[in-house]
Amino acid sequence: MKISRTKFVILFLASAFAFQFISNSLLGPEVRLFPVNGEWFPGTGSQIAWKSIVAKILYPIKFVLIGPLSFLCKDPDPAPPVPVFAFALYWSAMALVLYYLLSKISTRKKI
């Protein structure tokens, strides 16, 4: 790959946080990065048709991005930086694995 590992991880983190913010803002009742009420998959039970359809399309992506760490915000008043740091660490590990796999695929194509 022609992109450095550090730049790839930073781009992945920025994209993941932007995706989380935009999807929660569009589908949820309020504009937030992480939902307050613990509803990690907003819009799935919505009566508005477009919200329900978009939520069903985004559900697999959100499940991979936030599913394993959704237990962090079950606490009604968590410390503010804890979820952000935990998700950043999880998404960084995911980005490194993805970078490794993509670099292996690109080197196999050259052979």
N, CA and C of each residue as an Amber inpcrd file, in Angstrom:
protein
   333
   0.8400000  -1.1790000   0.0000000   0.0000000   0.0000000   0.0000000
   0.8810000   1.2360000   0.0000000   0.3830000   2.2770000  -0.6110000
   1.1680000   3.4940000  -0.7320000   0.9440000   4.4720000   0.4080000
   0.0590000   4.1450000   1.3240000  -0.2280000   5.0170000   2.4580000
   0.4720000   4.4390000   3.6950000   0.9770000   5.3170000   4.5440000
   1.6510000   4.8290000   5.7440000   0.6340000   4.2780000   6.7420000
   1.1280000   3.4470000   7.6280000   0.2620000   2.8230000   8.6330000
  -0.3650000   3.8720000   9.5480000   0.4130000   4.8390000   9.9700000
  -0.0830000   5.8830000  10.8690000  -1.1760000   6.7130000  10.2010000
  -0.9430000   7.0970000   8.9610000  -1.9380000   7.8880000   8.2430000
  -3.2180000   7.0790000   8.0220000  -3.0780000   5.7870000   7.7320000
  -4.2500000   4.9250000   7.5510000  -5.0720000   4.8390000   8.8310000
  -4.4040000   4.6670000   9.9750000  -5.1100000   4.5730000  11.2510000
  -5.8060000   5.8880000  11.5760000  -5.1450000   7.0000000  11.3420000
  -5.7530000   8.3110000  11.6180000  -6.9670000   8.5380000  10.7250000
  -6.8610000   8.1950000   9.4390000  -7.9980000   8.3310000   8.5330000
  -9.1460000   7.4020000   8.9350000  -8.8220000   6.1990000   9.3700000
  -9.8410000   5.2540000   9.8040000 -10.5500000   5.7690000  11.0530000
  -9.7930000   6.2880000  12.0100000 -10.3990000   6.8390000  13.2280000
 -11.2970000   8.0300000  12.9160000 -10.8220000   8.9330000  12.0860000
 -11.6270000  10.1000000  11.7250000 -12.9010000   9.6730000  11.0020000
 -12.7850000   8.6950000  10.1160000 -13.9570000   8.2110000   9.3870000
 -14.9420000   7.5060000  10.3150000 -14.4410000   6.7170000  11.2370000
 -15.3140000   5.9930000  12.1640000 -16.0590000   6.9620000  13.0840000
 -15.3530000   7.9510000  13.6310000 -16.0260000   8.9300000  14.4830000
 -17.0340000   9.7610000  13.6880000 -16.6810000  10.1250000  12.4490000
 -17.6170000  10.8880000  11.6110000 -18.8450000  10.0430000  11.2700000
 -18.6310000   8.7740000  10.9450000 -19.7520000   7.8750000  10.6530000
 -20.6640000   7.7320000  11.8590000 -20.0750000   7.5640000  13.0220000
 -20.8580000   7.4090000  14.2520000 -21.6680000   8.6780000  14.5320000
 -21.0330000   9.8420000  14.3960000 -21.7200000  11.1060000  14.6650000
 -22.8490000  11.3550000  13.6680000 -22.5770000  11.1450000  12.3860000
 -23.5800000  11.4250000  11.3560000 -24.7420000  10.4570000  11.4460000
 -24.4430000   9.1620000  11.6360000 -25.5430000   8.1930000  11.6960000
 -26.3960000   8.4040000  12.9460000 -25.7800000   8.7180000  14.0770000
 -26.5730000   8.9930000  15.2860000 -27.3620000  10.2940000  15.1530000
 -26.7920000  11.2830000  14.4750000 -27.4850000  12.5590000  14.3090000
 -28.6860000  12.4330000  13.3830000 -28.5370000  11.6660000  12.3100000
 -29.6390000  11.5140000  11.3630000 -30.7480000  10.6120000  11.8980000
 -30.3540000   9.5130000  12.5430000 -31.3380000   8.5150000  12.9360000
 -31.8490000   8.6770000  14.3600000 -31.0750000   9.3200000  15.2090000
 -31.4570000   9.4500000  16.6080000 -32.2870000  10.6780000  16.8860000
 -32.7890000  10.7820000  18.1130000 -33.6150000  11.9280000  18.4730000
 -32.8100000  13.1980000  18.7630000 -31.5090000  13.0670000  18.9850000
 -30.6740000  14.2330000  19.2860000 -29.3230000  14.0910000  18.5970000
 -28.6340000  15.2240000  18.4520000 -27.3420000  15.2430000  17.7730000
 -26.2530000  14.9760000  18.8020000 -25.6660000  13.7700000  18.7380000
 -24.6140000  13.3760000  19.6890000 -23.6990000  12.3540000  19.0360000
 -22.4730000  12.2790000  19.5540000 -21.5520000  11.2490000  19.0830000
 -21.9430000   9.8900000  19.6390000 -22.2020000   9.8300000  20.9380000
 -22.6480000   8.6070000  21.5850000 -24.0030000   8.8610000  22.2330000
 -24.9400000   7.9570000  22.0710000 -26.2760000   8.1840000  22.6310000
 -26.2820000   8.1520000  24.1560000 -27.0990000   8.9750000  24.7510000
 -27.1820000   9.0540000  26.2050000 -27.9790000   7.8880000  26.7650000
 -29.0600000   7.5310000  26.0990000 -29.9630000   6.5170000  26.6360000
 -29.5210000   5.0900000  26.3470000 -28.3630000   4.8910000  25.7330000
 -27.8620000   3.5500000  25.4660000 -28.4390000   2.9110000  24.2220000
 -29.1480000   3.6650000  23.4050000 -29.6970000   3.1340000  22.1640000
 -28.6140000   3.2250000  21.0840000 -27.8530000   2.1640000  20.9240000
 -26.7070000   2.1720000  20.0200000 -27.0940000   2.0310000  18.5620000
 -28.2630000   1.5350000  18.2860000 -28.7100000   1.3670000  16.9140000
 -29.9860000   2.1720000  16.7020000 -29.8810000   3.5130000  16.6680000
 -31.0760000   4.3410000  16.5530000 -31.7360000   4.1820000  15.1880000
 -33.0300000   4.3430000  15.1760000 -33.7820000   4.2940000  13.9320000
 -34.3080000   2.9230000  13.5640000 -33.9050000   1.8710000  14.2750000
 -34.3570000   0.5320000  13.9020000 -35.8440000   0.3420000  14.1690000
 -36.3780000   0.9660000  15.1760000 -37.7960000   0.8300000  15.4850000
 -38.5930000   2.0660000  15.1130000 -38.0670000   2.8710000  14.2100000
 -38.7140000   4.1310000  13.8590000 -39.9440000   3.8980000  12.9890000
 -40.9320000   4.7580000  13.1680000 -42.1350000   4.7140000  12.3430000
 -41.9310000   5.4540000  11.0230000 -40.8750000   6.2480000  10.9430000
 -40.5660000   6.9750000   9.7160000 -39.8550000   6.0090000   8.7720000
 -40.3690000   5.8680000   7.5620000 -39.9030000   4.8250000   6.6360000
 -38.4340000   4.9820000   6.2690000 -37.9920000   6.1880000   5.9280000
 -36.6150000   6.3360000   5.4810000 -35.6280000   6.0750000   6.6110000
 -35.9920000   6.4350000   7.8460000 -35.1060000   6.1620000   8.9760000
 -34.9780000   4.6650000   9.2100000 -36.0570000   3.9590000   9.0820000
 -36.0370000   2.5180000   9.2710000 -35.1940000   1.8280000   8.1940000
 -35.3240000   2.2560000   6.9520000 -34.5620000   1.6580000   5.8580000
 -33.0760000   1.9560000   6.0030000 -32.7340000   3.2110000   6.2910000
 -31.3220000   3.5760000   6.4660000 -30.7260000   2.8330000   7.6550000
 -31.4700000   2.6900000   8.7280000 -30.9800000   1.9660000   9.9010000
 -30.7200000   0.5030000   9.5700000 -31.5790000  -0.1060000   8.7690000
 -31.3640000  -1.5040000   8.3780000 -30.1510000  -1.6650000   7.4860000
 -29.8880000  -0.6900000   6.6360000 -28.7160000  -0.7440000   5.7620000
 -27.4340000  -0.5530000   6.5690000 -27.4540000   0.3680000   7.5370000
 -26.2540000   0.6760000   8.3240000 -26.0230000  -0.2740000   9.4880000
 -27.0020000  -1.1020000   9.8250000 -26.8950000  -1.9760000  10.9900000
 -25.6410000  -2.8730000  10.9690000 -25.3020000  -3.5550000   9.8600000
 -24.0920000  -4.3950000   9.8960000 -22.8120000  -3.6080000  10.1490000
 -22.7320000  -2.4110000   9.5850000 -21.5310000  -1.5890000   9.7810000
 -21.4500000  -1.1310000  11.2350000 -22.5620000  -0.6620000  11.7670000
 -22.5750000  -0.2080000  13.1620000 -22.3400000  -1.3700000  14.1210000
 -22.8220000  -2.5580000  13.7650000 -22.6100000  -3.7210000  14.6310000
 -21.1310000  -4.0390000  14.7500000 -20.3900000  -3.9630000  13.6540000
 -18.9500000  -4.2300000  13.6930000 -18.2120000  -3.1020000  14.3970000
 -18.5950000  -1.8540000  14.1240000 -17.8830000  -0.7150000  14.7040000
 -18.1550000  -0.5130000  16.1900000 -19.3930000  -0.7160000  16.6370000
 -19.6920000  -0.4060000  18.0370000 -20.2380000  -1.5640000  18.8420000
 -20.5920000  -2.6440000  18.1830000 -21.2130000  -3.7750000  18.8820000
 -20.4180000  -4.3300000  20.0470000 -19.1220000  -4.6480000  19.8610000
 -18.3660000  -5.2470000  20.9560000 -18.1780000  -4.3450000  22.1770000
 -18.2530000  -3.0310000  21.9980000 -18.0160000  -2.1250000  23.1230000
 -19.2780000  -1.3800000  23.5730000 -20.4290000  -1.8300000  23.1420000
 -21.6520000  -1.1110000  23.4990000 -21.9800000  -1.2110000  24.9900000
 -21.3690000  -2.1500000  25.6880000 -21.6130000  -2.2770000  27.1270000
 -21.0080000  -1.1210000  27.9200000 -20.1080000  -0.3610000  27.3260000
 -19.4300000   0.7230000  28.0430000 -20.3810000   1.8320000  28.4910000
 -21.3910000   2.0780000  27.7240000 -22.2740000   3.2070000  28.0410000
 -23.5920000   2.7720000  28.6610000 -23.6410000   1.6030000  29.2460000
 -24.8500000   1.1930000  29.9760000 -24.9420000   1.9510000  31.2930000
 -23.7960000   2.4310000  31.7730000 -23.7670000   3.2370000  32.9820000
 -24.4810000   4.5610000  32.6930000 -25.4190000   4.9750000  33.5350000
 -26.1610000   6.2060000  33.2470000 -25.2920000   7.4670000  33.2390000
 -24.1800000   7.4570000  33.9480000 -23.3170000   8.6330000  33.9710000
 -21.8440000   8.2120000  33.8770000 -21.3920000   7.7700000  32.6910000
 -19.9930000   7.3550000  32.5660000 -19.0710000   8.5690000  32.5060000
 -17.8130000   8.3500000  32.7950000 -16.8290000   9.4180000  32.6530000
 -16.7250000   9.7630000  31.1670000 -16.7600000  11.0310000  30.8040000
 -16.8330000  11.4260000  29.3930000 -15.7310000  10.8600000  28.4870000
 -14.4670000  10.8420000  28.8980000 -13.4780000  10.3740000  27.9330000
 -13.3740000   8.8490000  27.8100000 -13.9650000   8.1030000  28.7250000
 -13.8080000   6.6490000  28.7080000 -14.3410000   6.0310000  27.4210000
 -15.5760000   6.3030000  26.9890000 -16.0390000   5.6950000  25.7390000
 -15.2270000   6.1380000  24.5260000 -14.8360000   7.3960000  24.4910000
 -14.0700000   7.8980000  23.3490000 -12.7210000   7.1830000  23.2560000
 -12.0090000   7.0640000  24.3760000 -10.7190000   6.3770000  24.3590000
 -10.8650000   4.8890000  24.0670000 -11.8950000   4.2620000  24.6160000
 -12.0910000   2.8330000  24.3780000 -12.3960000   2.5660000  22.9040000
 -13.2760000   3.3730000  22.3090000 -13.5850000   3.1830000  20.8990000
 -12.3880000   3.5220000  20.0260000 -11.6130000   4.5350000  20.3910000
 -10.4170000   4.8690000  19.6130000  -9.4140000   3.7180000  19.6590000
  -9.2410000   3.0960000  20.7970000  -8.3330000   1.9560000  20.9070000
  -8.8460000   0.7700000  20.0900000 -10.1320000   0.4690000  20.1930000
 -10.7240000  -0.6380000  19.4420000 -10.6420000  -0.3930000  17.9410000
 -10.9790000   0.8260000  17.5130000 -10.9410000   1.1350000  16.0880000
  -9.5100000   1.1920000  15.5650000  -8.5400000   1.5730000  16.4060000
  -7.1370000   1.5550000  15.9780000  -6.6670000   0.1270000  15.7360000
  -7.0310000  -0.7750000  16.6320000  -6.6750000  -2.1850000  16.4350000
  -7.3370000  -2.7350000  15.1740000  -8.5940000  -2.3670000  14.9540000
  -9.2900000  -2.8070000  13.7580000  -8.6260000  -2.2510000  12.4970000
  -8.1930000  -1.0040000  12.5450000  -7.5400000  -0.3780000  11.4020000
  -6.2010000  -1.0490000  11.1100000  -5.4550000  -1.4070000  12.1520000
  -4.1700000  -2.0780000  11.9320000  -4.3610000  -3.4540000  11.3020000
  -5.3570000  -4.1870000  11.7350000  -5.6400000  -5.4970000  11.1290000
  -6.0740000  -5.3180000   9.6760000  -6.9180000  -4.3450000   9.4290000
  -7.3660000  -4.0770000   8.0660000  -6.2100000  -3.6330000   7.1740000
  -5.3140000  -2.8120000   7.7030000  -4.1320000  -2.3800000   6.9480000
  -3.2500000  -3.5780000   6.5920000  -3.0490000  -4.4640000   7.5580000
  -2.2330000  -5.6560000   7.3160000  -2.8540000  -6.5250000   6.2200000
  -4.1610000  -6.7540000   6.3070000  -4.8320000  -7.5840000   5.3040000
  -4.8010000  -6.9440000   3.9190000  -5.0310000  -5.6470000   3.8550000
  -4.9860000  -4.9600000   2.5670000  -3.5860000  -4.9420000   1.9770000
  -2.5680000  -4.8320000   2.8190000  -1.1960000  -4.8510000   2.3030000
  -0.8310000  -6.2470000   1.7880000  -1.3430000  -7.2900000   2.4270000
  -1.1030000  -8.6500000   1.9440000  -1.7970000  -8.8950000   0.6090000
  -2.9850000  -8.3670000   0.4550000  -3.7180000  -8.5270000  -0.8080000
  -2.9970000  -7.7840000  -1.9360000  -2.5330000  -6.5710000  -1.6510000
  -1.8690000  -5.7960000  -2.6930000  -0.5210000  -6.3930000  -3.0850000
   0.2010000  -7.0310000  -2.1550000   1.4720000  -7.6630000  -2.5140000
   1.2480000  -8.9450000  -3.3210000   0.1460000  -9.6420000  -3.0860000
  -0.1530000 -10.8400000  -3.8700000  -0.5100000 -10.4960000  -5.3040000
  -1.1080000  -9.3420000  -5.5310000  -1.4550000  -8.9470000  -6.8830000
  -0.2070000  -8.6220000  -7.6980000   0.8650000  -8.1850000  -7.0610000
   2.0910000  -7.8350000  -7.7660000   2.8410000  -9.0610000  -8.2500000
   2.6300000 -10.1910000  -7.6050000   3.3760000 -11.4060000  -7.9730000
   2.8460000 -12.0270000  -9.2240000
